[in-house]
Amino acid sequence: MKNVAVVGLGFVGLTLSVVAAKKGYSVYGIDTNEKILKQLVKGKAHFYEKDIDAAIQTVKGKSFYADKSFDTFDHLNFGYIIITVGTPISDDKKLNLNYILSALDAIKPIYDGTQLIILRSTVSVGTTRKVVLPHLSKMISKNPESILLAFCPERTIEGNAINELSELPQIIGGLNKNSADYAEEFFRKITPTILNVESLEAAELVKLFNNTYRDIEFSTGNYFNRIAQSFGINGVSLIKTANYLYPRSKIALPGLVGGPCLEKDSYILVHEMPENKGKDFVLGARKHNESIDSQICEWIIDKLNDNKFRSIGITGMAFKGTPDTSDLRGSPSLNIVNKLKNFGIEKIRLHDYLISPEELKTYGDAAESLDSFLENLDILVILTNNRRYKTLTSNFLKGKLKNSSVILDAWGVLDFGLDNPIEITTLGDMFLKKNI
């Protein structure tokens, strides 16, 4: 089988690399991040992902190799070069393509125009054709139409990516028929279902549609929650009732919406959208989801203005709780911590089941254990739906927290019954007493 080169060993690149290596490809990945490379030497990923460490240890040094540049591998012949670097957005919500341009420069030692280039990073519609293709053409002084180029979006969920790579249909948009055929040849060994779309742009749009739809769906639940509370009704309870055994529409429960994709992909989508074609609709949903952070801050500050509440602890720092992840990118919890600091609230105790205290110390007073985190807290804020919170009992928390403590359970993961001695607020009743 043809050798595979992967540029960028973050979540997207590393999961694809180890799955492809397990399927029989010889995979050579590069990344300039020394932390990533040091972890790989140990046979570990630099992030939590179900089953990935075992996969790395199976293929490391056999069918998967990693280094900081392709200079080490320039004697090899490659059939596929896959770009999986990050595509962040700037403070003004514009797409930053610097990592992609650097990745294209990084492949110079091995690229001669005969390899298929697969772009897997999320980009705005038209980027593959208007930015990547001219860059490749200039690198090898070759007619753009003869270049092999495809956009093949990554659509896995963090926490189950190893399984989903082998199960999800793979979308392929090729510059030309040869490009699409070669891309299908590569992915056919990874997943049984291949969906070819008519263009590079169509493939780019599929990924943006997938993520933007989820953003809008979650925003609907958040809007409905506030509407219910404006009538004096618990929004979470109402939505659960509306969904119960109802065979048609399932309304999303309200919650925090973030992460490395959802926080930016709506902005990436509207970047190339024509005016008056739905921009306001997409951005309205995104901005409402972003407002949940501020609503939670408002609740916390209201409590802190009561002199009996002093200490605050926030648990669930990753951008989501289910499936398990340690990813802090786009974390609403971090946004909340930073907003509270801007209000002058500096003493915030932090905890997460999967993120080490050493990493959390960058952002606040990180506790070494759950016990030390809970000790004598006035305000406990739970910001993800990690399954481990369901094991907490009212007696356990009552024994750790202060007698007058309150809890904000943003995802409603605690279930203590009617005899619960602790005041618990959820997003469903957070503003019932306010004029909203």
Phi, psi and omega in degrees: 000153182291144175292148182241130175253135179235125179257111182104111183248041170282203183304312184291312185290320184287318179297316178296320182300312184288326177293315179298321178295322178291333180277359176114351177285152167266115189247132180235110183253150175231149174201141182274354181279113183296326179300317179298313183294321179295321177295320180295326175301326179279356183079029183226153172276160178272009178215161177279129173207128181308126173073000187286323181297318178298321179294318179300315182294333178288323189252344184301127179076001179244303177229004177224129182224148182222145177203180184273344177205167179279358176304326180292332187248014188289352177274354183267155173261130182246144175260330183226137174235118187246126181257121186228031183281166181288152176230077181289166172249152181279176179300331178268016173069027176261144182289132179259116183258011184300321180293324178293316179297321177294323179296320178296321176293327183291338183273359183306321181297339185240352186264125178232009179095352180268344182273151171279125174265124177248118173268126183240351178288145179289128183221165175287159183297126180103350184296317182300317182282319189273337183246306185291312183300309178300324179296316178296316181301318179292323182299323186244007180050054185231148177304127182306325184292342179267355181283145176265114187211136178217150169252122184228093188294147171271132184227019182283164177258135176298132182106343178214027188291322182300316178290316186292330177301329180269355185243320185291144170301140177261125178275134179230124171240115183256149174297325180209178184297318179301318180298313180296320181295316180293322177295318177297320178302318180293308187284340180300332179278353182253316182223146186284341186247120178242130177241109177273130176250170194285347185199168172302317183296321179297319179294320177300321184288327178305310181298317180294323176296314180306309185283323180293323176301316179297320178300315179293319179300313179295324178297323178301314177299320179292320176297312182299324178299314180293323178298314180300316181294331177295340175262009179078025185240139177295115186292323180294312179299320181295315180295319177299320178295316180298327182277337191299115178056017177274123192279357183250248187292135173249114182281132178295140175288147178295152180177176176284139184231114180205213180103170185291346180253302188296330181289342185235338190291330174297320178293323178295321179298311186287346183305319181252010180285140174297153177297151177061027178241024176116006180302313183299321179298310182295312183290327178299316178297314181299313183292327177293319176298322178295332183289341180299324176304312182293324178298318178294319176301319179300316179298315181297315182295321176302318179293318182292336176290343172278121189300343181280348179254122183240304187267142181229138176231135179243124176241146186094071186267338176296164185289345176205169181248338184220128348297166183305137172206156174249014187282123178264354181297128180066025183288120173300328179298317177295322177301317180295316178302314181294321178295319179296321178297323178295335175274004178091008179267100187263327185274093181232120179275133186240150179205146171209144182291333187245346181259131185292149175303326179301318179288322181289336181298341175298332189249344181179198181277091185279129179277147180281340181206167177296320180300311181291329176296316185281340189305116173060030175287143170273318184234120176252125180242119179254117191247001172229170180256035177305135185300336183294335178294334181294341180276350181286135178255160179295323179295320179298312181294320180299327179286343182257317184283167173291158184299329183260017187292158176231156181233133166255111182255089190298333182248006178063039184276339180276138180221092186258354181080189186286339183270016181296126181270000186249138176287119181240129175246142174242174176298337182290335181232016187299327184237026179299328183270002180254155175278099183244000000 
